[in-house]
Amino acid sequence: QKEVEQNSGPLSVPEGAIASLNCTYSDRGSQSFFWYRQYSGKSPELIMFIYSNGDKEDGRFTAQLNKASQYVSLLIRDSQPSDSATYLCAVNLSGTGNQFYFGTGTSLTVIP
Amino acid sequence: GAVVSQHPSRVICKSGTSVKIECRSLDFQATTMFWYRQFPKQSLMLMATSNEGSKATYEQGVEKDKFLINHASLTLSTLTVTSAHPEDSSFYICSARDRGLTEAFFGQGTRLTVV
């Protein structure tokens, strides 16, 4: 499902650094954008969502949305080894019956 | 967040048999349920979307006669894998959304192994 694209990584950052995860989407009418974290063998868990242009901060996480560029990103400040996981970007497409589509995910490793 | 319970968490079945997976929303009304399949080291692939009381909408390439989805109530959806084959072995995950909520919440997933 190519509606949402992510760099699969792996992305490695040292502990305490900022991890930057990126996602692009193809449907210009998309309304809501989500970041999920998935540990191996587990279901995804929601980190945060954003639907307005600009930044949204929640603790160490900041989501950034640029609808003109069809781009959404997630910044993780003060990265911890426990943040090591696959991060999935999801988009709620407009006018298509409410589907959520996921990107392929970016594998993040935080090195102690 | 809201709780979605998926059962069973693991199932092993023989080739040719059918398996039913249940997905329940415990503390909200799931007006929409999504069913995903995830193969190892791959992303979640949306299989179908179902709205309570309506027929499911299947994604291209997903056989609706093989993957039967029922969403008869606001708290329960089921996925039945009929005449399962080894290539159906995968991690199946449901998620649910209330029309009053922006986000969707996931069940724990079901690891299906067809032998």
Interface residues (C-beta under 8 A of the other chain):
Chain A: Q1 S32 F34 Y36 G41 K42 S43 P44 E45 L46 F49 Y51 L88 N92 G97 N98 Q99 F100 Y101 F102 G103 T104 G105
Chain B: G1 Q6 T32 F34 Y36 Q42 S43 L44 M45 L46 T49 N51 T57 E59 F91 I93 S95 R97 T102 E103 A104 F105 F106 G107 Q108 G109 R111
